[in-house]
């Protein structure tokens, strides 16, 4: 799940942390948040967890950028910048679809496989933005990874939630939701950059996060009902929002101010492997050798495509 192109000024203390450490912590934080979210599925449905994650993220980001957000909203109304507001709203829709879909996927297939499929979205952008013949190799390698996953063994047909019902049909839905998340990630990357150009600081991201939280509210409330008000569930949702959004967004923002986007794309390519390890540790999701090989194919393809991308700011961002 992703970092923001629409965020603001450099945090002082983070400026002394080496970029590889920032990116690494961001990657682990995102996938650890995903693993905790999958564990919470045993208490409330995935739609409700999505709502908790986006609500808490929206509140935290609004508090962090409070004054800037208020100024931006006032400026939009005063100067009637409705087109800028529309771009931020579209960014929020992409966030909502991406988060809702990937959590639905986590509930049906192992974490590492879901993240691997989702990664095809930014991989496609990296390939399209490049003009090198070797990109055909990365496309073929990613295609091999998809084929290996499609013909995977029993682990793909199992559920991502310990103790819940598995099956081939459940796996098909899980793959479908991961593909929707991949497509939404493409929109996220494009709209994140557009929002960052139109709205200053972290206000664009905060507005988009609030809109995303509002969009998922009806299905979240319908799925979770009164369980959403349990103190333990609320606390878990806050931790997931912090790990999945606030920490990686701020850390990756700082890193992207000091390194090229394509270098960031190479580093973040390890995310599917990290997700698989988190799934193994937190959710006891063991993968077959075929599935580890598929994850490796997508990781190498994404790293290679990012390396040869034409220096675009739209290289994969997590």
BAMARKE-398059 format. One record per residue (C-alpha): residue number from 0; x, y, z. Coordinates in nm, 2 decimals, m for minus. Example, Ala and Ser with C-alpha at 12.3 -4.5 7.8 and 13.67 -1.06 7.14 Angstrom:
! BAMARKE-398059
<fifi num="0" px="1.23" py="m0.45" pz="0.78"/>
<fifi num="1" px="1.37" py="m0.11" pz="0.71"/>
***
This chain:
! BAMARKE-398059
<fifi num="0" px="0.00" py="0.00" pz="0.00"/>
<fifi num="1" px="0.15" py="0.35" pz="m0.11"/>
<fifi num="2" px="0.34" py="0.66" pz="m0.04"/>
<fifi num="3" px="0.23" py="1.00" pz="m0.13"/>
<fifi num="4" px="0.36" py="1.24" pz="m0.39"/>
<fifi num="5" px="0.13" py="1.51" pz="m0.23"/>
<fifi num="6" px="0.31" py="1.57" pz="0.09"/>
<fifi num="7" px="0.50" py="1.85" pz="0.24"/>
<fifi num="8" px="0.82" py="1.98" pz="0.40"/>
<fifi num="9" px="1.11" py="1.78" pz="0.53"/>
<fifi num="10" px="1.09" py="1.66" pz="0.89"/>
<fifi num="11" px="1.40" py="1.78" pz="1.08"/>
<fifi num="12" px="1.50" py="1.47" pz="1.26"/>
<fifi num="13" px="1.43" py="1.24" pz="0.97"/>
<fifi num="14" px="1.68" py="1.44" pz="0.76"/>
<fifi num="15" px="1.96" py="1.28" pz="0.95"/>
<fifi num="16" px="1.84" py="0.92" pz="0.88"/>
<fifi num="17" px="2.00" py="0.76" pz="0.57"/>
<fifi num="18" px="1.74" py="0.71" pz="0.29"/>
<fifi num="19" px="1.78" py="0.33" pz="0.27"/>
<fifi num="20" px="1.68" py="0.31" pz="0.64"/>
<fifi num="21" px="1.38" py="0.54" pz="0.58"/>
<fifi num="22" px="1.26" py="0.33" pz="0.28"/>
<fifi num="23" px="1.33" py="0.00" pz="0.46"/>
<fifi num="24" px="1.14" py="0.11" pz="0.77"/>
<fifi num="25" px="0.85" py="0.23" pz="0.55"/>
<fifi num="26" px="0.83" py="m0.10" pz="0.36"/>
<fifi num="27" px="0.83" py="m0.31" pz="0.68"/>
<fifi num="28" px="0.58" py="m0.07" pz="0.84"/>
<fifi num="29" px="0.33" py="m0.10" pz="0.55"/>
<fifi num="30" px="0.35" py="m0.48" pz="0.54"/>
<fifi num="31" px="0.33" py="m0.51" pz="0.92"/>
<fifi num="32" px="0.02" py="m0.30" pz="0.91"/>
<fifi num="33" px="m0.12" py="m0.53" pz="0.64"/>
<fifi num="34" px="m0.04" py="m0.83" pz="0.85"/>
<fifi num="35" px="m0.21" py="m0.69" pz="1.16"/>
<fifi num="36" px="m0.51" py="m0.59" pz="0.94"/>
<fifi num="37" px="m0.54" py="m0.95" pz="0.82"/>
<fifi num="38" px="m0.54" py="m1.08" pz="1.18"/>
<fifi num="39" px="m0.82" py="m0.83" pz="1.27"/>
<fifi num="40" px="m1.03" py="m1.00" pz="1.00"/>
<fifi num="41" px="m1.10" py="m1.27" pz="1.26"/>
<fifi num="42" px="m1.29" py="m1.01" pz="1.46"/>
<fifi num="43" px="m1.45" py="m0.78" pz="1.20"/>
<fifi num="44" px="m1.49" py="m0.81" pz="0.82"/>
<fifi num="45" px="m1.23" py="m0.67" pz="0.58"/>
<fifi num="46" px="m1.46" py="m0.38" pz="0.48"/>
<fifi num="47" px="m1.48" py="m0.27" pz="0.85"/>
<fifi num="48" px="m1.10" py="m0.29" pz="0.88"/>
<fifi num="49" px="m1.06" py="m0.07" pz="0.57"/>
<fifi num="50" px="m1.29" py="0.19" pz="0.73"/>
<fifi num="51" px="m1.09" py="0.18" pz="1.05"/>
<fifi num="52" px="m0.76" py="0.22" pz="0.87"/>
<fifi num="53" px="m0.87" py="0.51" pz="0.65"/>
<fifi num="54" px="m1.06" py="0.69" pz="0.93"/>
<fifi num="55" px="m0.76" py="0.68" pz="1.17"/>
<fifi num="56" px="m0.52" py="0.77" pz="0.89"/>
<fifi num="57" px="m0.74" py="1.07" pz="0.79"/>
<fifi num="58" px="m0.76" py="1.20" pz="1.15"/>
<fifi num="59" px="m0.38" py="1.16" pz="1.20"/>
<fifi num="60" px="m0.29" py="1.34" pz="0.88"/>
<fifi num="61" px="m0.55" py="1.61" pz="0.94"/>
<fifi num="62" px="m0.40" py="1.67" pz="1.28"/>
<fifi num="63" px="m0.04" py="1.67" pz="1.16"/>
<fifi num="64" px="m0.12" py="1.92" pz="0.88"/>
<fifi num="65" px="m0.40" py="2.11" pz="1.05"/>
<fifi num="66" px="m0.31" py="2.47" pz="0.97"/>
<fifi num="67" px="m0.20" py="2.39" pz="0.62"/>
<fifi num="68" px="m0.52" py="2.19" pz="0.55"/>
<fifi num="69" px="m0.74" py="2.47" pz="0.68"/>
<fifi num="70" px="m0.55" py="2.73" pz="0.46"/>
<fifi num="71" px="m0.58" py="2.51" pz="0.16"/>
<fifi num="72" px="m0.96" py="2.44" pz="0.21"/>
<fifi num="73" px="m1.02" py="2.81" pz="0.26"/>
<fifi num="74" px="m0.82" py="2.90" pz="m0.05"/>
<fifi num="75" px="m1.01" py="2.64" pz="m0.26"/>
<fifi num="76" px="m1.34" py="2.80" pz="m0.16"/>
<fifi num="77" px="m1.23" py="3.16" pz="m0.18"/>
<fifi num="78" px="m1.06" py="3.13" pz="m0.52"/>
<fifi num="79" px="m1.31" py="2.87" pz="m0.65"/>
<fifi num="80" px="m1.03" py="2.62" pz="m0.73"/>
<fifi num="81" px="m1.29" py="2.35" pz="m0.81"/>
<fifi num="82" px="m1.07" py="2.18" pz="m1.06"/>
<fifi num="83" px="m0.79" py="2.13" pz="m0.80"/>
<fifi num="84" px="m1.05" py="2.01" pz="m0.56"/>
<fifi num="85" px="m1.17" py="1.76" pz="m0.82"/>
<fifi num="86" px="m0.82" py="1.62" pz="m0.87"/>
<fifi num="87" px="m0.78" py="1.57" pz="m0.49"/>
<fifi num="88" px="m1.13" py="1.41" pz="m0.48"/>
<fifi num="89" px="m1.03" py="1.17" pz="m0.76"/>
<fifi num="90" px="m0.71" py="1.09" pz="m0.56"/>
<fifi num="91" px="m0.94" py="1.00" pz="m0.27"/>
<fifi num="92" px="m1.14" py="0.77" pz="m0.48"/>
<fifi num="93" px="m0.83" py="0.59" pz="m0.60"/>
<fifi num="94" px="m0.72" py="0.55" pz="m0.23"/>
<fifi num="95" px="m1.06" py="0.41" pz="m0.13"/>
<fifi num="96" px="m1.07" py="0.16" pz="m0.41"/>
<fifi num="97" px="m0.71" py="0.05" pz="m0.36"/>
<fifi num="98" px="m0.74" py="0.00" pz="0.01"/>
<fifi num="99" px="m1.08" py="m0.17" pz="0.00"/>
<fifi num="100" px="m0.97" py="m0.40" pz="m0.28"/>
<fifi num="101" px="m0.64" py="m0.51" pz="m0.13"/>
<fifi num="102" px="m0.80" py="m0.58" pz="0.21"/>
<fifi num="103" px="m1.06" py="m0.80" pz="0.04"/>
<fifi num="104" px="m0.77" py="m0.98" pz="m0.13"/>
<fifi num="105" px="m0.59" py="m1.03" pz="0.20"/>
<fifi num="106" px="m0.90" py="m1.20" pz="0.33"/>
<fifi num="107" px="m0.89" py="m1.46" pz="0.05"/>
<fifi num="108" px="m0.53" py="m1.53" pz="m0.05"/>
<fifi num="109" px="m0.19" py="m1.51" pz="0.13"/>
<fifi num="110" px="m0.05" py="m1.16" pz="0.20"/>
<fifi num="111" px="0.27" py="m1.21" pz="m0.01"/>
<fifi num="112" px="0.07" py="m1.32" pz="m0.32"/>
<fifi num="113" px="m0.18" py="m1.04" pz="m0.29"/>
<fifi num="114" px="0.09" py="m0.78" pz="m0.27"/>
<fifi num="115" px="0.28" py="m0.94" pz="m0.56"/>
<fifi num="116" px="m0.02" py="m0.91" pz="m0.79"/>
<fifi num="117" px="m0.09" py="m0.56" pz="m0.67"/>
<fifi num="118" px="0.27" py="m0.46" pz="m0.76"/>
<fifi num="119" px="0.19" py="m0.52" pz="m1.13"/>
<fifi num="120" px="0.03" py="m0.18" pz="m1.13"/>
<fifi num="121" px="0.34" py="0.04" pz="m1.06"/>
<fifi num="122" px="0.54" py="m0.21" pz="m1.26"/>
<fifi num="123" px="0.33" py="m0.13" pz="m1.56"/>
<fifi num="124" px="0.39" py="0.24" pz="m1.51"/>
<fifi num="125" px="0.76" py="0.19" pz="m1.49"/>
<fifi num="126" px="0.77" py="m0.01" pz="m1.81"/>
<fifi num="127" px="0.55" py="0.23" pz="m2.00"/>
<fifi num="128" px="0.76" py="0.53" pz="m1.88"/>
<fifi num="129" px="1.08" py="0.37" pz="m2.01"/>
<fifi num="130" px="1.21" py="0.34" pz="m2.37"/>
<fifi num="131" px="1.45" py="0.05" pz="m2.34"/>
<fifi num="132" px="1.43" py="m0.27" pz="m2.53"/>
<fifi num="133" px="1.53" py="m0.46" pz="m2.22"/>
<fifi num="134" px="1.19" py="m0.37" pz="m2.08"/>
<fifi num="135" px="1.05" py="m0.66" pz="m2.28"/>
<fifi num="136" px="1.26" py="m0.88" pz="m2.05"/>
<fifi num="137" px="1.09" py="m0.73" pz="m1.74"/>
<fifi num="138" px="0.75" py="m0.78" pz="m1.89"/>
<fifi num="139" px="0.82" py="m1.14" pz="m1.97"/>
<fifi num="140" px="0.96" py="m1.20" pz="m1.63"/>
<fifi num="141" px="0.66" py="m1.05" pz="m1.46"/>
<fifi num="142" px="0.44" py="m1.25" pz="m1.69"/>
<fifi num="143" px="0.62" py="m1.57" pz="m1.58"/>
<fifi num="144" px="0.55" py="m1.47" pz="m1.22"/>
<fifi num="145" px="0.18" py="m1.44" pz="m1.29"/>
<fifi num="146" px="0.18" py="m1.77" pz="m1.47"/>
<fifi num="147" px="0.35" py="m1.94" pz="m1.17"/>
<fifi num="148" px="0.09" py="m1.79" pz="m0.94"/>
<fifi num="149" px="m0.20" py="m1.88" pz="m1.16"/>
<fifi num="150" px="m0.08" py="m2.25" pz="m1.16"/>
<fifi num="151" px="0.01" py="m2.24" pz="m0.79"/>
<fifi num="152" px="m0.05" py="m2.52" pz="m0.54"/>
<fifi num="153" px="m0.27" py="m2.55" pz="m0.24"/>
<fifi num="154" px="m0.15" py="m2.24" pz="m0.06"/>
<fifi num="155" px="m0.31" py="m2.01" pz="m0.32"/>
<fifi num="156" px="m0.64" py="m2.18" pz="m0.27"/>
<fifi num="157" px="m0.61" py="m2.13" pz="0.10"/>
<fifi num="158" px="m0.75" py="m1.83" pz="0.29"/>
<fifi num="159" px="m0.53" py="m1.54" pz="0.42"/>
<fifi num="160" px="m0.73" py="m1.55" pz="0.75"/>
<fifi num="161" px="m0.63" py="m1.83" pz="0.99"/>
<fifi num="162" px="m0.91" py="m2.07" pz="1.05"/>
<fifi num="163" px="m1.14" py="m1.94" pz="0.79"/>
<fifi num="164" px="m1.28" py="m2.13" pz="0.49"/>
<fifi num="165" px="m1.06" py="m2.17" pz="0.18"/>
<fifi num="166" px="m1.11" py="m2.30" pz="m0.17"/>
<fifi num="167" px="m1.04" py="m2.24" pz="m0.54"/>
<fifi num="168" px="m1.34" py="m2.00" pz="m0.58"/>
<fifi num="169" px="m1.21" py="m1.79" pz="m0.28"/>
<fifi num="170" px="m0.87" py="m1.77" pz="m0.44"/>
<fifi num="171" px="m1.01" py="m1.65" pz="m0.77"/>
<fifi num="172" px="m1.19" py="m1.37" pz="m0.60"/>
<fifi num="173" px="m0.87" py="m1.28" pz="m0.40"/>
<fifi num="174" px="m0.67" py="m1.26" pz="m0.73"/>
<fifi num="175" px="m0.95" py="m1.04" pz="m0.89"/>
<fifi num="176" px="m0.95" py="m0.80" pz="m0.59"/>
<fifi num="177" px="m0.57" py="m0.78" pz="m0.61"/>
<fifi num="178" px="m0.58" py="m0.69" pz="m0.98"/>
<fifi num="179" px="m0.84" py="m0.42" pz="m0.90"/>
<fifi num="180" px="m0.60" py="m0.29" pz="m0.64"/>
<fifi num="181" px="m0.32" py="m0.29" pz="m0.89"/>
<fifi num="182" px="m0.53" py="m0.08" pz="m1.14"/>
<fifi num="183" px="m0.62" py="0.16" pz="m0.86"/>
<fifi num="184" px="m0.25" py="0.19" pz="m0.77"/>
<fifi num="185" px="m0.19" py="0.32" pz="m1.12"/>
<fifi num="186" px="m0.45" py="0.58" pz="m1.07"/>
<fifi num="187" px="m0.31" py="0.66" pz="m0.72"/>
<fifi num="188" px="0.04" py="0.72" pz="m0.86"/>
<fifi num="189" px="m0.09" py="0.95" pz="m1.14"/>
<fifi num="190" px="m0.33" py="1.14" pz="m0.92"/>
<fifi num="191" px="m0.09" py="1.17" pz="m0.63"/>
<fifi num="192" px="0.16" py="1.35" pz="m0.86"/>
<fifi num="193" px="m0.12" py="1.57" pz="m1.00"/>
<fifi num="194" px="m0.25" py="1.66" pz="m0.65"/>
<fifi num="195" px="0.10" py="1.74" pz="m0.53"/>
<fifi num="196" px="0.14" py="1.99" pz="m0.82"/>
<fifi num="197" px="m0.19" py="2.16" pz="m0.74"/>
<fifi num="198" px="m0.20" py="2.17" pz="m0.36"/>
<fifi num="199" px="0.09" py="2.25" pz="m0.14"/>
<fifi num="200" px="0.22" py="2.06" pz="0.16"/>
<fifi num="201" px="0.04" py="1.76" pz="0.30"/>
<fifi num="202" px="m0.30" py="1.91" pz="0.25"/>
<fifi num="203" px="m0.38" py="1.73" pz="m0.08"/>
<fifi num="204" px="m0.31" py="1.39" pz="0.08"/>
<fifi num="205" px="m0.51" py="1.48" pz="0.39"/>
<fifi num="206" px="m0.81" py="1.59" pz="0.17"/>
<fifi num="207" px="m0.78" py="1.27" pz="m0.04"/>
<fifi num="208" px="m0.76" py="1.05" pz="0.28"/>
<fifi num="209" px="m1.07" py="1.22" pz="0.42"/>
<fifi num="210" px="m1.26" py="1.16" pz="0.10"/>
<fifi num="211" px="m1.15" py="0.80" pz="0.09"/>
<fifi num="212" px="m1.26" py="0.75" pz="0.45"/>
<fifi num="213" px="m1.61" py="0.89" pz="0.37"/>
<fifi num="214" px="m1.64" py="0.67" pz="0.06"/>
<fifi num="215" px="m1.57" py="0.35" pz="0.26"/>
<fifi num="216" px="m1.79" py="0.45" pz="0.55"/>
<fifi num="217" px="m2.12" py="0.29" pz="0.43"/>
<fifi num="218" px="m1.97" py="m0.06" pz="0.36"/>
<fifi num="219" px="m1.75" py="m0.04" pz="0.67"/>
<fifi num="220" px="m2.05" py="0.04" pz="0.90"/>
<fifi num="221" px="m2.27" py="m0.21" pz="0.73"/>
<fifi num="222" px="m2.01" py="m0.48" pz="0.78"/>
<fifi num="223" px="m1.88" py="m0.40" pz="1.13"/>
<fifi num="224" px="m2.19" py="m0.26" pz="1.30"/>
<fifi num="225" px="m2.14" py="m0.21" pz="1.68"/>
<fifi num="226" px="m1.81" py="m0.41" pz="1.68"/>
<fifi num="227" px="m1.64" py="m0.10" pz="1.54"/>
<fifi num="228" px="m1.70" py="0.07" pz="1.87"/>
<fifi num="229" px="m1.52" py="m0.19" pz="2.08"/>
<fifi num="230" px="m1.21" py="m0.03" pz="2.24"/>
<fifi num="231" px="m0.98" py="m0.31" pz="2.14"/>
<fifi num="232" px="m1.09" py="m0.29" pz="1.78"/>
<fifi num="233" px="m1.06" py="0.09" pz="1.77"/>
<fifi num="234" px="m0.71" py="0.07" pz="1.92"/>
<fifi num="235" px="m0.61" py="m0.20" pz="1.66"/>
<fifi num="236" px="m0.75" py="0.03" pz="1.38"/>
<fifi num="237" px="m0.54" py="0.32" pz="1.51"/>
<fifi num="238" px="m0.22" py="0.11" pz="1.51"/>
<fifi num="239" px="m0.30" py="m0.02" pz="1.16"/>
<fifi num="240" px="m0.35" py="0.34" pz="1.03"/>
<fifi num="241" px="m0.03" py="0.45" pz="1.19"/>
<fifi num="242" px="0.17" py="0.17" pz="1.05"/>
<fifi num="243" px="0.01" py="0.15" pz="0.70"/>
<fifi num="244" px="m0.02" py="0.52" pz="0.63"/>
<fifi num="245" px="0.13" py="0.79" pz="0.86"/>
<fifi num="246" px="0.48" py="0.63" pz="0.92"/>
<fifi num="247" px="0.55" py="0.52" pz="0.56"/>
<fifi num="248" px="0.41" py="0.84" pz="0.40"/>
<fifi num="249" px="0.64" py="1.06" pz="0.61"/>
<fifi num="250" px="0.94" py="0.84" pz="0.59"/>
<fifi num="251" px="0.91" py="0.78" pz="0.21"/>
<fifi num="252" px="0.85" py="1.16" pz="0.16"/>
<fifi num="253" px="1.18" py="1.23" pz="0.33"/>
<fifi num="254" px="1.37" py="0.96" pz="0.13"/>
<fifi num="255" px="1.22" py="1.08" pz="m0.21"/>
<fifi num="256" px="1.35" py="1.43" pz="m0.14"/>
<fifi num="257" px="1.71" py="1.30" pz="m0.13"/>
<fifi num="258" px="1.71" py="1.01" pz="m0.39"/>
<fifi num="259" px="1.59" py="0.97" pz="m0.75"/>
<fifi num="260" px="1.24" py="0.81" pz="m0.78"/>
<fifi num="261" px="1.38" py="0.53" pz="m0.99"/>
<fifi num="262" px="1.63" py="0.44" pz="m0.71"/>
<fifi num="263" px="1.34" py="0.44" pz="m0.47"/>
<fifi num="264" px="1.15" py="0.21" pz="m0.71"/>
<fifi num="265" px="1.43" py="m0.04" pz="m0.70"/>
<fifi num="266" px="1.45" py="m0.04" pz="m0.32"/>
<fifi num="267" px="1.07" py="m0.07" pz="m0.28"/>
<fifi num="268" px="1.06" py="m0.37" pz="m0.52"/>
<fifi num="269" px="1.13" py="m0.60" pz="m0.22"/>
<fifi num="270" px="0.79" py="m0.52" pz="m0.08"/>
<fifi num="271" px="0.62" py="m0.84" pz="m0.21"/>
<fifi num="272" px="0.90" py="m1.05" pz="m0.04"/>
<fifi num="273" px="0.86" py="m0.86" pz="0.28"/>
<fifi num="274" px="0.48" py="m0.91" pz="0.27"/>
<fifi num="275" px="0.54" py="m1.29" pz="0.22"/>
<fifi num="276" px="0.77" py="m1.29" pz="0.53"/>
<fifi num="277" px="0.52" py="m1.09" pz="0.74"/>
<fifi num="278" px="0.25" py="m1.33" pz="0.63"/>
<fifi num="279" px="0.46" py="m1.63" pz="0.73"/>
<fifi num="280" px="0.55" py="m1.48" pz="1.08"/>
<fifi num="281" px="0.21" py="m1.32" pz="1.17"/>
<fifi num="282" px="m0.04" py="m1.54" pz="0.99"/>
<fifi num="283" px="0.15" py="m1.87" pz="0.95"/>
<fifi num="284" px="0.11" py="m1.84" pz="0.57"/>
<fifi num="285" px="0.37" py="m2.08" pz="0.43"/>
<fifi num="286" px="0.42" py="m2.06" pz="0.05"/>
<fifi num="287" px="0.52" py="m2.33" pz="m0.19"/>
<fifi num="288" px="0.85" py="m2.30" pz="m0.38"/>
<fifi num="289" px="0.66" py="m2.21" pz="m0.70"/>
<fifi num="290" px="0.50" py="m1.92" pz="m0.53"/>
<fifi num="291" px="0.83" py="m1.79" pz="m0.38"/>
<fifi num="292" px="0.97" py="m1.82" pz="m0.74"/>
<fifi num="293" px="0.67" py="m1.61" pz="m0.87"/>
<fifi num="294" px="0.73" py="m1.34" pz="m0.61"/>
<fifi num="295" px="1.10" py="m1.34" pz="m0.70"/>
<fifi num="296" px="1.02" py="m1.29" pz="m1.07"/>
<fifi num="297" px="0.80" py="m0.99" pz="m1.00"/>
<fifi num="298" px="1.05" py="m0.84" pz="m0.76"/>
<fifi num="299" px="1.33" py="m0.87" pz="m1.01"/>
<fifi num="300" px="1.11" py="m0.74" pz="m1.29"/>
<fifi num="301" px="1.00" py="m0.44" pz="m1.09"/>
<fifi num="302" px="1.35" py="m0.35" pz="m0.98"/>
<fifi num="303" px="1.48" py="m0.38" pz="m1.34"/>
<fifi num="304" px="1.20" py="m0.18" pz="m1.48"/>
<fifi num="305" px="1.25" py="0.09" pz="m1.22"/>
<fifi num="306" px="1.63" py="0.10" pz="m1.30"/>
<fifi num="307" px="1.56" py="0.17" pz="m1.66"/>
<fifi num="308" px="1.26" py="0.40" pz="m1.62"/>
<fifi num="309" px="1.32" py="0.73" pz="m1.79"/>
<fifi num="310" px="1.39" py="0.91" pz="m1.47"/>
<fifi num="311" px="1.02" py="0.98" pz="m1.43"/>
<fifi num="312" px="0.87" py="1.09" pz="m1.10"/>
<fifi num="313" px="0.60" py="0.83" pz="m1.18"/>
<fifi num="314" px="0.82" py="0.53" pz="m1.12"/>
<fifi num="315" px="0.68" py="0.29" pz="m0.87"/>
<fifi num="316" px="0.60" py="0.44" pz="m0.53"/>
<fifi num="317" px="0.48" py="0.23" pz="m0.24"/>
***
